[in-house]
Amino acid sequence: MGDLKDRRLIYLKGFLFLLGILLAAGTLLLENLSLRTAVLLALTIWCSARFYYFLFYVIQHYVDDKYRFAGVWAFVVYLWRSHPKG
């Protein structure tokens, strides 16, 4: 499968991710409506977004500007190769 190039499909993909987030979060909150659940869910979402930013922006712009990450697995492989054993 090639790269997605159609702007409309890229936007659609983004909004489908947003819809998935809203449905999953809403379902979790409906099943266990409490302040604790809401705070933990918000913290999980925020930390996940910050980790993603770290992987795909901070590493490229502040650590190694020559490497381009294709995904989380590519980052794991990069770490494995850049830190030799011993």
PyMOL Python script that loads the backbone (N, CA, C, O; Angstrom):
from pymol import cmd

cmd.read_pdbstr("""\
ATOM      1  N   MET A   1       0.852  -1.175   0.000  1.00  0.00           N
ATOM      2  CA  MET A   1       0.000   0.000   0.000  1.00  0.00           C
ATOM      3  C   MET A   1       0.896   1.236   0.000  1.00  0.00           C
ATOM      4  O   MET A   1       1.843   1.319   0.782  1.00  0.00           O
ATOM      5  N   GLY A   2       0.601   2.188  -0.869  1.00  0.00           N
ATOM      6  CA  GLY A   2       1.389   3.408  -0.982  1.00  0.00           C
ATOM      7  C   GLY A   2       0.981   4.448   0.050  1.00  0.00           C
ATOM      8  O   GLY A   2       0.055   4.250   0.837  1.00  0.00           O
ATOM      9  N   ASP A   3       1.706   5.567   0.022  1.00  0.00           N
ATOM     10  CA  ASP A   3       1.393   6.672   0.915  1.00  0.00           C
ATOM     11  C   ASP A   3       0.074   7.317   0.528  1.00  0.00           C
ATOM     12  O   ASP A   3      -0.277   7.385  -0.650  1.00  0.00           O
ATOM     13  N   LEU A   4      -0.634   7.780   1.510  1.00  0.00           N
ATOM     14  CA  LEU A   4      -1.887   8.490   1.305  1.00  0.00           C
ATOM     15  C   LEU A   4      -1.554   9.906   0.854  1.00  0.00           C
ATOM     16  O   LEU A   4      -0.839  10.624   1.553  1.00  0.00           O
ATOM     17  N   LYS A   5      -2.066  10.317  -0.308  1.00  0.00           N
ATOM     18  CA  LYS A   5      -1.705  11.620  -0.863  1.00  0.00           C
ATOM     19  C   LYS A   5      -2.903  12.564  -1.042  1.00  0.00           C
ATOM     20  O   LYS A   5      -2.721  13.779  -1.119  1.00  0.00           O
ATOM     21  N   ASP A   6      -4.088  12.033  -1.105  1.00  0.00           N
ATOM     22  CA  ASP A   6      -5.280  12.855  -1.304  1.00  0.00           C
ATOM     23  C   ASP A   6      -5.596  13.603  -0.007  1.00  0.00           C
ATOM     24  O   ASP A   6      -5.815  12.983   1.034  1.00  0.00           O
ATOM     25  N   ARG A   7      -5.620  14.939  -0.074  1.00  0.00           N
ATOM     26  CA  ARG A   7      -5.872  15.762   1.114  1.00  0.00           C
ATOM     27  C   ARG A   7      -7.183  15.400   1.801  1.00  0.00           C
ATOM     28  O   ARG A   7      -7.250  15.338   3.029  1.00  0.00           O
ATOM     29  N   ARG A   8      -8.206  15.165   1.020  1.00  0.00           N
ATOM     30  CA  ARG A   8      -9.512  14.838   1.608  1.00  0.00           C
ATOM     31  C   ARG A   8      -9.439  13.552   2.417  1.00  0.00           C
ATOM     32  O   ARG A   8     -10.011  13.462   3.503  1.00  0.00           O
ATOM     33  N   LEU A   9      -8.731  12.556   1.885  1.00  0.00           N
ATOM     34  CA  LEU A   9      -8.604  11.295   2.612  1.00  0.00           C
ATOM     35  C   LEU A   9      -7.733  11.441   3.861  1.00  0.00           C
ATOM     36  O   LEU A   9      -7.970  10.777   4.871  1.00  0.00           O
ATOM     37  N   ILE A  10      -6.737  12.304   3.788  1.00  0.00           N
ATOM     38  CA  ILE A  10      -5.894  12.556   4.962  1.00  0.00           C
ATOM     39  C   ILE A  10      -6.725  13.204   6.073  1.00  0.00           C
ATOM     40  O   ILE A  10      -6.644  12.808   7.235  1.00  0.00           O
ATOM     41  N   TYR A  11      -7.533  14.215   5.693  1.00  0.00           N
ATOM     42  CA  TYR A  11      -8.419  14.839   6.680  1.00  0.00           C
ATOM     43  C   TYR A  11      -9.434  13.841   7.222  1.00  0.00           C
ATOM     44  O   TYR A  11      -9.702  13.816   8.423  1.00  0.00           O
ATOM     45  N   LEU A  12      -9.994  13.024   6.345  1.00  0.00           N
ATOM     46  CA  LEU A  12     -10.954  12.015   6.774  1.00  0.00           C
ATOM     47  C   LEU A  12     -10.316  11.065   7.785  1.00  0.00           C
ATOM     48  O   LEU A  12     -10.918  10.734   8.806  1.00  0.00           O
ATOM     49  N   LYS A  13      -9.106  10.638   7.494  1.00  0.00           N
ATOM     50  CA  LYS A  13      -8.393   9.738   8.410  1.00  0.00           C
ATOM     51  C   LYS A  13      -8.202  10.399   9.776  1.00  0.00           C
ATOM     52  O   LYS A  13      -8.406   9.762  10.810  1.00  0.00           O
ATOM     53  N   GLY A  14      -7.813  11.675   9.780  1.00  0.00           N
ATOM     54  CA  GLY A  14      -7.642  12.399  11.036  1.00  0.00           C
ATOM     55  C   GLY A  14      -8.934  12.501  11.827  1.00  0.00           C
ATOM     56  O   GLY A  14      -8.950  12.287  13.039  1.00  0.00           O
ATOM     57  N   PHE A  15     -10.020  12.831  11.130  1.00  0.00           N
ATOM     58  CA  PHE A  15     -11.305  12.947  11.819  1.00  0.00           C
ATOM     59  C   PHE A  15     -11.827  11.588  12.285  1.00  0.00           C
ATOM     60  O   PHE A  15     -12.528  11.516  13.294  1.00  0.00           O
ATOM     61  N   LEU A  16     -11.502  10.523  11.578  1.00  0.00           N
ATOM     62  CA  LEU A  16     -11.883   9.192  12.046  1.00  0.00           C
ATOM     63  C   LEU A  16     -11.130   8.821  13.327  1.00  0.00           C
ATOM     64  O   LEU A  16     -11.683   8.175  14.217  1.00  0.00           O
ATOM     65  N   PHE A  17      -9.868   9.235  13.409  1.00  0.00           N
ATOM     66  CA  PHE A  17      -9.136   9.032  14.665  1.00  0.00           C
ATOM     67  C   PHE A  17      -9.799   9.813  15.797  1.00  0.00           C
ATOM     68  O   PHE A  17      -9.976   9.293  16.898  1.00  0.00           O
ATOM     69  N   LEU A  18     -10.162  11.056  15.520  1.00  0.00           N
ATOM     70  CA  LEU A  18     -10.850  11.868  16.529  1.00  0.00           C
ATOM     71  C   LEU A  18     -12.165  11.225  16.948  1.00  0.00           C
ATOM     72  O   LEU A  18     -12.486  11.187  18.135  1.00  0.00           O
ATOM     73  N   LEU A  19     -12.920  10.724  15.988  1.00  0.00           N
ATOM     74  CA  LEU A  19     -14.168  10.047  16.295  1.00  0.00           C
ATOM     75  C   LEU A  19     -13.925   8.820  17.173  1.00  0.00           C
ATOM     76  O   LEU A  19     -14.670   8.571  18.121  1.00  0.00           O
ATOM     77  N   GLY A  20     -12.886   8.061  16.856  1.00  0.00           N
ATOM     78  CA  GLY A  20     -12.539   6.895  17.675  1.00  0.00           C
ATOM     79  C   GLY A  20     -12.208   7.285  19.098  1.00  0.00           C
ATOM     80  O   GLY A  20     -12.625   6.615  20.043  1.00  0.00           O
ATOM     81  N   ILE A  21     -11.458   8.372  19.260  1.00  0.00           N
ATOM     82  CA  ILE A  21     -11.113   8.865  20.605  1.00  0.00           C
ATOM     83  C   ILE A  21     -12.374   9.238  21.362  1.00  0.00           C
ATOM     84  O   ILE A  21     -12.560   8.839  22.512  1.00  0.00           O
ATOM     85  N   LEU A  22     -13.236  10.000  20.715  1.00  0.00           N
ATOM     86  CA  LEU A  22     -14.456  10.462  21.380  1.00  0.00           C
ATOM     87  C   LEU A  22     -15.378   9.301  21.753  1.00  0.00           C
ATOM     88  O   LEU A  22     -15.944   9.285  22.846  1.00  0.00           O
ATOM     89  N   LEU A  23     -15.529   8.338  20.855  1.00  0.00           N
ATOM     90  CA  LEU A  23     -16.381   7.181  21.155  1.00  0.00           C
ATOM     91  C   LEU A  23     -15.807   6.333  22.282  1.00  0.00           C
ATOM     92  O   LEU A  23     -16.538   5.920  23.183  1.00  0.00           O
ATOM     93  N   ALA A  24     -14.504   6.073  22.238  1.00  0.00           N
ATOM     94  CA  ALA A  24     -13.880   5.254  23.273  1.00  0.00           C
ATOM     95  C   ALA A  24     -13.928   5.968  24.631  1.00  0.00           C
ATOM     96  O   ALA A  24     -14.275   5.356  25.642  1.00  0.00           O
ATOM     97  N   ALA A  25     -13.585   7.246  24.651  1.00  0.00           N
ATOM     98  CA  ALA A  25     -13.601   7.997  25.910  1.00  0.00           C
ATOM     99  C   ALA A  25     -15.021   8.115  26.448  1.00  0.00           C
ATOM    100  O   ALA A  25     -15.259   7.941  27.643  1.00  0.00           O
ATOM    101  N   GLY A  26     -15.953   8.410  25.563  1.00  0.00           N
ATOM    102  CA  GLY A  26     -17.341   8.518  25.994  1.00  0.00           C
ATOM    103  C   GLY A  26     -17.879   7.217  26.564  1.00  0.00           C
ATOM    104  O   GLY A  26     -18.589   7.221  27.569  1.00  0.00           O
ATOM    105  N   THR A  27     -17.544   6.108  25.926  1.00  0.00           N
ATOM    106  CA  THR A  27     -17.994   4.801  26.412  1.00  0.00           C
ATOM    107  C   THR A  27     -17.389   4.492  27.774  1.00  0.00           C
ATOM    108  O   THR A  27     -18.084   4.016  28.671  1.00  0.00           O
ATOM    109  N   LEU A  28     -16.091   4.762  27.932  1.00  0.00           N
ATOM    110  CA  LEU A  28     -15.450   4.528  29.236  1.00  0.00           C
ATOM    111  C   LEU A  28     -16.105   5.366  30.333  1.00  0.00           C
ATOM    112  O   LEU A  28     -16.363   4.874  31.431  1.00  0.00           O
ATOM    113  N   LEU A  29     -16.367   6.622  30.028  1.00  0.00           N
ATOM    114  CA  LEU A  29     -16.985   7.492  31.038  1.00  0.00           C
ATOM    115  C   LEU A  29     -18.422   7.087  31.340  1.00  0.00           C
ATOM    116  O   LEU A  29     -18.862   7.190  32.484  1.00  0.00           O
ATOM    117  N   LEU A  30     -19.157   6.629  30.332  1.00  0.00           N
ATOM    118  CA  LEU A  30     -20.527   6.186  30.586  1.00  0.00           C
ATOM    119  C   LEU A  30     -20.566   4.922  31.443  1.00  0.00           C
ATOM    120  O   LEU A  30     -21.470   4.749  32.260  1.00  0.00           O
ATOM    121  N   GLU A  31     -19.589   4.043  31.256  1.00  0.00           N
ATOM    122  CA  GLU A  31     -19.557   2.808  32.037  1.00  0.00           C
ATOM    123  C   GLU A  31     -19.136   3.043  33.482  1.00  0.00           C
ATOM    124  O   GLU A  31     -19.570   2.323  34.381  1.00  0.00           O
ATOM    125  N   ASN A  32     -18.294   4.049  33.709  1.00  0.00           N
ATOM    126  CA  ASN A  32     -17.801   4.298  35.054  1.00  0.00           C
ATOM    127  C   ASN A  32     -17.687   5.805  35.248  1.00  0.00           C
ATOM    128  O   ASN A  32     -16.589   6.362  35.228  1.00  0.00           O
ATOM    129  N   LEU A  33     -18.811   6.448  35.433  1.00  0.00           N
ATOM    130  CA  LEU A  33     -18.852   7.894  35.550  1.00  0.00           C
ATOM    131  C   LEU A  33     -18.357   8.331  36.926  1.00  0.00           C
ATOM    132  O   LEU A  33     -19.085   8.282  37.918  1.00  0.00           O
ATOM    133  N   SER A  34     -17.106   8.756  36.953  1.00  0.00           N
ATOM    134  CA  SER A  34     -16.534   9.278  38.196  1.00  0.00           C
ATOM    135  C   SER A  34     -15.444  10.277  37.840  1.00  0.00           C
ATOM    136  O   SER A  34     -14.884  10.243  36.744  1.00  0.00           O
ATOM    137  N   LEU A  35     -15.156  11.153  38.768  1.00  0.00           N
ATOM    138  CA  LEU A  35     -14.111  12.144  38.565  1.00  0.00           C
ATOM    139  C   LEU A  35     -12.755  11.455  38.377  1.00  0.00           C
ATOM    140  O   LEU A  35     -11.950  11.872  37.544  1.00  0.00           O
ATOM    141  N   ARG A  36     -12.517  10.427  39.138  1.00  0.00           N
ATOM    142  CA  ARG A  36     -11.244   9.694  39.049  1.00  0.00           C
ATOM    143  C   ARG A  36     -11.045   9.121  37.629  1.00  0.00           C
ATOM    144  O   ARG A  36      -9.969   9.264  37.050  1.00  0.00           O
ATOM    145  N   THR A  37     -12.065   8.486  37.084  1.00  0.00           N
ATOM    146  CA  THR A  37     -11.987   7.921  35.737  1.00  0.00           C
ATOM    147  C   THR A  37     -11.752   9.021  34.710  1.00  0.00           C
ATOM    148  O   THR A  37     -10.934   8.859  33.804  1.00  0.00           O
ATOM    149  N   ALA A  38     -12.458  10.132  34.842  1.00  0.00           N
ATOM    150  CA  ALA A  38     -12.301  11.244  33.902  1.00  0.00           C
ATOM    151  C   ALA A  38     -10.885  11.813  33.946  1.00  0.00           C
ATOM    152  O   ALA A  38     -10.295  12.091  32.902  1.00  0.00           O
ATOM    153  N   VAL A  39     -10.342  11.987  35.142  1.00  0.00           N
ATOM    154  CA  VAL A  39      -8.988  12.532  35.281  1.00  0.00           C
ATOM    155  C   VAL A  39      -7.957  11.553  34.727  1.00  0.00           C
ATOM    156  O   VAL A  39      -7.045  11.960  34.006  1.00  0.00           O
ATOM    157  N   LEU A  40      -8.089  10.281  35.053  1.00  0.00           N
ATOM    158  CA  LEU A  40      -7.140   9.288  34.540  1.00  0.00           C
ATOM    159  C   LEU A  40      -7.214   9.169  33.021  1.00  0.00           C
ATOM    160  O   LEU A  40      -6.189   9.010  32.358  1.00  0.00           O
ATOM    161  N   LEU A  41      -8.409   9.246  32.477  1.00  0.00           N
ATOM    162  CA  LEU A  41      -8.571   9.196  31.024  1.00  0.00           C
ATOM    163  C   LEU A  41      -7.937  10.423  30.365  1.00  0.00           C
ATOM    164  O   LEU A  41      -7.239  10.297  29.359  1.00  0.00           O
ATOM    165  N   ALA A  42      -8.177  11.595  30.925  1.00  0.00           N
ATOM    166  CA  ALA A  42      -7.579  12.819  30.388  1.00  0.00           C
ATOM    167  C   ALA A  42      -6.055  12.760  30.476  1.00  0.00           C
ATOM    168  O   ALA A  42      -5.367  13.168  29.541  1.00  0.00           O
ATOM    169  N   LEU A  43      -5.532  12.265  31.574  1.00  0.00           N
ATOM    170  CA  LEU A  43      -4.086  12.134  31.744  1.00  0.00           C
ATOM    171  C   LEU A  43      -3.493  11.147  30.738  1.00  0.00           C
ATOM    172  O   LEU A  43      -2.417  11.382  30.188  1.00  0.00           O
ATOM    173  N   THR A  44      -4.196  10.050  30.503  1.00  0.00           N
ATOM    174  CA  THR A  44      -3.744   9.059  29.526  1.00  0.00           C
ATOM    175  C   THR A  44      -3.689   9.662  28.125  1.00  0.00           C
ATOM    176  O   THR A  44      -2.710   9.474  27.404  1.00  0.00           O
ATOM    177  N   ILE A  45      -4.725  10.376  27.746  1.00  0.00           N
ATOM    178  CA  ILE A  45      -4.772  10.994  26.425  1.00  0.00           C
ATOM    179  C   ILE A  45      -3.671  12.039  26.292  1.00  0.00           C
ATOM    180  O   ILE A  45      -2.974  12.067  25.278  1.00  0.00           O
ATOM    181  N   TRP A  46      -3.500  12.895  27.293  1.00  0.00           N
ATOM    182  CA  TRP A  46      -2.490  13.945  27.238  1.00  0.00           C
ATOM    183  C   TRP A  46      -1.080  13.354  27.167  1.00  0.00           C
ATOM    184  O   TRP A  46      -0.267  13.790  26.351  1.00  0.00           O
ATOM    185  N   CYS A  47      -0.784  12.363  28.016  1.00  0.00           N
ATOM    186  CA  CYS A  47       0.547  11.745  28.011  1.00  0.00           C
ATOM    187  C   CYS A  47       0.817  11.012  26.700  1.00  0.00           C
ATOM    188  O   CYS A  47       1.944  11.029  26.206  1.00  0.00           O
ATOM    189  N   SER A  48      -0.180  10.381  26.143  1.00  0.00           N
ATOM    190  CA  SER A  48      -0.009   9.702  24.856  1.00  0.00           C
ATOM    191  C   SER A  48       0.326  10.697  23.755  1.00  0.00           C
ATOM    192  O   SER A  48       1.197  10.440  22.923  1.00  0.00           O
ATOM    193  N   ALA A  49      -0.358  11.823  23.749  1.00  0.00           N
ATOM    194  CA  ALA A  49      -0.082  12.848  22.745  1.00  0.00           C
ATOM    195  C   ALA A  49       1.318  13.424  22.920  1.00  0.00           C
ATOM    196  O   ALA A  49       2.016  13.654  21.932  1.00  0.00           O
ATOM    197  N   ARG A  50       1.733  13.656  24.144  1.00  0.00           N
ATOM    198  CA  ARG A  50       3.076  14.190  24.396  1.00  0.00           C
ATOM    199  C   ARG A  50       4.150  13.172  24.021  1.00  0.00           C
ATOM    200  O   ARG A  50       5.202  13.557  23.511  1.00  0.00           O
ATOM    201  N   PHE A  51       3.913  11.896  24.259  1.00  0.00           N
ATOM    202  CA  PHE A  51       4.871  10.853  23.884  1.00  0.00           C
ATOM    203  C   PHE A  51       4.997  10.776  22.367  1.00  0.00           C
ATOM    204  O   PHE A  51       6.102  10.638  21.843  1.00  0.00           O
ATOM    205  N   TYR A  52       3.895  10.862  21.673  1.00  0.00           N
ATOM    206  CA  TYR A  52       3.906  10.847  20.218  1.00  0.00           C
ATOM    207  C   TYR A  52       4.703  12.049  19.690  1.00  0.00           C
ATOM    208  O   TYR A  52       5.521  11.904  18.781  1.00  0.00           O
ATOM    209  N   TYR A  53       4.462  13.227  20.259  1.00  0.00           N
ATOM    210  CA  TYR A  53       5.208  14.430  19.897  1.00  0.00           C
ATOM    211  C   TYR A  53       6.698  14.214  20.147  1.00  0.00           C
ATOM    212  O   TYR A  53       7.523  14.573  19.307  1.00  0.00           O
ATOM    213  N   PHE A  54       7.047  13.636  21.280  1.00  0.00           N
ATOM    214  CA  PHE A  54       8.439  13.350  21.604  1.00  0.00           C
ATOM    215  C   PHE A  54       9.067  12.447  20.554  1.00  0.00           C
ATOM    216  O   PHE A  54      10.171  12.719  20.081  1.00  0.00           O
ATOM    217  N   LEU A  55       8.373  11.375  20.184  1.00  0.00           N
ATOM    218  CA  LEU A  55       8.919  10.428  19.210  1.00  0.00           C
ATOM    219  C   LEU A  55       9.136  11.046  17.841  1.00  0.00           C
ATOM    220  O   LEU A  55      10.168  10.807  17.212  1.00  0.00           O
ATOM    221  N   PHE A  56       8.196  11.824  17.376  1.00  0.00           N
ATOM    222  CA  PHE A  56       8.221  12.257  15.988  1.00  0.00           C
ATOM    223  C   PHE A  56       8.603  13.710  15.780  1.00  0.00           C
ATOM    224  O   PHE A  56       8.690  14.144  14.631  1.00  0.00           O
ATOM    225  N   TYR A  57       8.834  14.476  16.821  1.00  0.00           N
ATOM    226  CA  TYR A  57       9.293  15.843  16.637  1.00  0.00           C
ATOM    227  C   TYR A  57      10.570  16.105  17.434  1.00  0.00           C
ATOM    228  O   TYR A  57      11.581  16.520  16.868  1.00  0.00           O
ATOM    229  N   VAL A  58      10.527  15.871  18.704  1.00  0.00           N
ATOM    230  CA  VAL A  58      11.672  16.185  19.557  1.00  0.00           C
ATOM    231  C   VAL A  58      12.916  15.408  19.141  1.00  0.00           C
ATOM    232  O   VAL A  58      13.997  15.986  19.029  1.00  0.00           O
ATOM    233  N   ILE A  59      12.777  14.117  18.912  1.00  0.00           N
ATOM    234  CA  ILE A  59      13.936  13.307  18.534  1.00  0.00           C
ATOM    235  C   ILE A  59      14.534  13.830  17.224  1.00  0.00           C
ATOM    236  O   ILE A  59      15.751  13.987  17.122  1.00  0.00           O
ATOM    237  N   GLN A  60      13.700  14.099  16.233  1.00  0.00           N
ATOM    238  CA  GLN A  60      14.189  14.555  14.925  1.00  0.00           C
ATOM    239  C   GLN A  60      14.809  15.946  14.977  1.00  0.00           C
ATOM    240  O   GLN A  60      15.784  16.205  14.271  1.00  0.00           O
ATOM    241  N   HIS A  61      14.274  16.838  15.787  1.00  0.00           N
ATOM    242  CA  HIS A  61      14.736  18.217  15.775  1.00  0.00           C
ATOM    243  C   HIS A  61      15.785  18.543  16.835  1.00  0.00           C
ATOM    244  O   HIS A  61      16.520  19.519  16.685  1.00  0.00           O
ATOM    245  N   TYR A  62      15.872  17.755  17.898  1.00  0.00           N
ATOM    246  CA  TYR A  62      16.798  18.085  18.976  1.00  0.00           C
ATOM    247  C   TYR A  62      17.826  17.005  19.285  1.00  0.00           C
ATOM    248  O   TYR A  62      18.837  17.289  19.926  1.00  0.00           O
ATOM    249  N   VAL A  63      17.589  15.771  18.843  1.00  0.00           N
ATOM    250  CA  VAL A  63      18.502  14.678  19.160  1.00  0.00           C
ATOM    251  C   VAL A  63      19.266  14.226  17.930  1.00  0.00           C
ATOM    252  O   VAL A  63      20.496  14.193  17.943  1.00  0.00           O
ATOM    253  N   ASP A  64      18.554  13.878  16.869  1.00  0.00           N
ATOM    254  CA  ASP A  64      19.196  13.346  15.661  1.00  0.00           C
ATOM    255  C   ASP A  64      18.439  13.847  14.443  1.00  0.00           C
ATOM    256  O   ASP A  64      17.432  13.261  14.044  1.00  0.00           O
ATOM    257  N   ASP A  65      18.928  14.935  13.851  1.00  0.00           N
ATOM    258  CA  ASP A  65      18.203  15.544  12.739  1.00  0.00           C
ATOM    259  C   ASP A  65      18.339  14.779  11.430  1.00  0.00           C
ATOM    260  O   ASP A  65      17.703  15.139  10.439  1.00  0.00           O
ATOM    261  N   LYS A  66      19.150  13.738  11.408  1.00  0.00           N
ATOM    262  CA  LYS A  66      19.324  12.946  10.190  1.00  0.00           C
ATOM    263  C   LYS A  66      18.350  11.774  10.097  1.00  0.00           C
ATOM    264  O   LYS A  66      18.171  11.207   9.019  1.00  0.00           O
ATOM    265  N   TYR A  67      17.732  11.409  11.191  1.00  0.00           N
ATOM    266  CA  TYR A  67      16.877  10.229  11.202  1.00  0.00           C
ATOM    267  C   TYR A  67      15.415  10.620  11.100  1.00  0.00           C
ATOM    268  O   TYR A  67      14.976  11.572  11.746  1.00  0.00           O
ATOM    269  N   ARG A  68      14.666   9.897  10.298  1.00  0.00           N
ATOM    270  CA  ARG A  68      13.220  10.115  10.144  1.00  0.00           C
ATOM    271  C   ARG A  68      12.497   8.854  10.585  1.00  0.00           C
ATOM    272  O   ARG A  68      12.734   7.772  10.049  1.00  0.00           O
ATOM    273  N   PHE A  69      11.632   8.996  11.545  1.00  0.00           N
ATOM    274  CA  PHE A  69      10.926   7.850  12.093  1.00  0.00           C
ATOM    275  C   PHE A  69       9.661   7.560  11.307  1.00  0.00           C
ATOM    276  O   PHE A  69       8.916   8.473  10.953  1.00  0.00           O
ATOM    277  N   ALA A  70       9.426   6.293  11.038  1.00  0.00           N
ATOM    278  CA  ALA A  70       8.248   5.879  10.294  1.00  0.00           C
ATOM    279  C   ALA A  70       7.144   5.375  11.217  1.00  0.00           C
ATOM    280  O   ALA A  70       6.017   5.156  10.774  1.00  0.00           O
ATOM    281  N   GLY A  71       7.456   5.194  12.474  1.00  0.00           N
ATOM    282  CA  GLY A  71       6.480   4.690  13.426  1.00  0.00           C
ATOM    283  C   GLY A  71       7.157   4.372  14.740  1.00  0.00           C
ATOM    284  O   GLY A  71       8.370   4.519  14.885  1.00  0.00           O
ATOM    285  N   VAL A  72       6.364   3.938  15.685  1.00  0.00           N
ATOM    286  CA  VAL A  72       6.894   3.623  17.010  1.00  0.00           C
ATOM    287  C   VAL A  72       7.906   2.484  16.923  1.00  0.00           C
ATOM    288  O   VAL A  72       8.936   2.524  17.596  1.00  0.00           O
ATOM    289  N   TRP A  73       7.629   1.478  16.110  1.00  0.00           N
ATOM    290  CA  TRP A  73       8.563   0.361  15.976  1.00  0.00           C
ATOM    291  C   TRP A  73       9.898   0.839  15.410  1.00  0.00           C
ATOM    292  O   TRP A  73      10.951   0.365  15.838  1.00  0.00           O
ATOM    293  N   ALA A  74       9.872   1.764  14.462  1.00  0.00           N
ATOM    294  CA  ALA A  74      11.108   2.323  13.906  1.00  0.00           C
ATOM    295  C   ALA A  74      11.916   3.018  14.998  1.00  0.00           C
ATOM    296  O   ALA A  74      13.146   2.966  14.989  1.00  0.00           O
ATOM    297  N   PHE A  75      11.238   3.659  15.927  1.00  0.00           N
ATOM    298  CA  PHE A  75      11.931   4.306  17.039  1.00  0.00           C
ATOM    299  C   PHE A  75      12.592   3.273  17.947  1.00  0.00           C
ATOM    300  O   PHE A  75      13.721   3.474  18.393  1.00  0.00           O
ATOM    301  N   VAL A  76      11.899   2.174  18.221  1.00  0.00           N
ATOM    302  CA  VAL A  76      12.473   1.106  19.053  1.00  0.00           C
ATOM    303  C   VAL A  76      13.721   0.538  18.383  1.00  0.00           C
ATOM    304  O   VAL A  76      14.738   0.327  19.044  1.00  0.00           O
ATOM    305  N   VAL A  77      13.652   0.293  17.091  1.00  0.00           N
ATOM    306  CA  VAL A  77      14.806  -0.222  16.346  1.00  0.00           C
ATOM    307  C   VAL A  77      15.942   0.802  16.381  1.00  0.00           C
ATOM    308  O   VAL A  77      17.101   0.430  16.564  1.00  0.00           O
ATOM    309  N   TYR A  78      15.626   2.070  16.209  1.00  0.00           N
ATOM    310  CA  TYR A  78      16.626   3.136  16.267  1.00  0.00           C
ATOM    311  C   TYR A  78      17.336   3.128  17.620  1.00  0.00           C
ATOM    312  O   TYR A  78      18.564   3.194  17.677  1.00  0.00           O
ATOM    313  N   LEU A  79      16.572   3.049  18.702  1.00  0.00           N
ATOM    314  CA  LEU A  79      17.178   3.018  20.038  1.00  0.00           C
ATOM    315  C   LEU A  79      18.065   1.796  20.209  1.00  0.00           C
ATOM    316  O   LEU A  79      19.161   1.890  20.763  1.00  0.00           O
ATOM    317  N   TRP A  80      17.597   0.659  19.739  1.00  0.00           N
ATOM    318  CA  TRP A  80      18.346  -0.587  19.864  1.00  0.00           C
ATOM    319  C   TRP A  80      19.687  -0.484  19.135  1.00  0.00           C
ATOM    320  O   TRP A  80      20.713  -0.922  19.654  1.00  0.00           O
ATOM    321  N   ARG A  81      19.674   0.083  17.956  1.00  0.00           N
ATOM    322  CA  ARG A  81      20.888   0.183  17.141  1.00  0.00           C
ATOM    323  C   ARG A  81      21.818   1.296  17.598  1.00  0.00           C
ATOM    324  O   ARG A  81      23.032   1.186  17.431  1.00  0.00           O
ATOM    325  N   SER A  82      21.278   2.360  18.169  1.00  0.00           N
ATOM    326  CA  SER A  82      22.114   3.506  18.546  1.00  0.00           C
ATOM    327  C   SER A  82      22.758   3.349  19.913  1.00  0.00           C
ATOM    328  O   SER A  82      23.633   4.136  20.277  1.00  0.00           O
ATOM    329  N   HIS A  83      22.343   2.354  20.669  1.00  0.00           N
ATOM    330  CA  HIS A  83      22.944   2.098  21.974  1.00  0.00           C
ATOM    331  C   HIS A  83      23.498   0.677  22.000  1.00  0.00           C
ATOM    332  O   HIS A  83      22.824  -0.248  22.455  1.00  0.00           O
ATOM    333  N   PRO A  84      24.730   0.503  21.511  1.00  0.00           N
ATOM    334  CA  PRO A  84      25.297  -0.836  21.477  1.00  0.00           C
ATOM    335  C   PRO A  84      25.488  -1.431  22.869  1.00  0.00           C
ATOM    336  O   PRO A  84      25.698  -0.718  23.851  1.00  0.00           O
ATOM    337  N   LYS A  85      25.407  -2.743  22.922  1.00  0.00           N
ATOM    338  CA  LYS A  85      25.564  -3.449  24.200  1.00  0.00           C
ATOM    339  C   LYS A  85      26.994  -3.352  24.672  1.00  0.00           C
ATOM    340  O   LYS A  85      27.926  -3.322  23.868  1.00  0.00           O
ATOM    341  N   GLY A  86      27.166  -3.301  25.996  1.00  0.00           N
ATOM    342  CA  GLY A  86      28.501  -3.307  26.586  1.00  0.00           C
ATOM    343  C   GLY A  86      29.058  -1.969  26.564  1.00  0.00           C
ATOM    344  O   GLY A  86      30.183  -1.762  27.019  1.00  0.00           O
TER     345      GLY A  86
END
""", "prot")
cmd.dss("prot")
cmd.show_as("cartoon", "prot")
cmd.util.cbc("prot")
cmd.orient("prot")
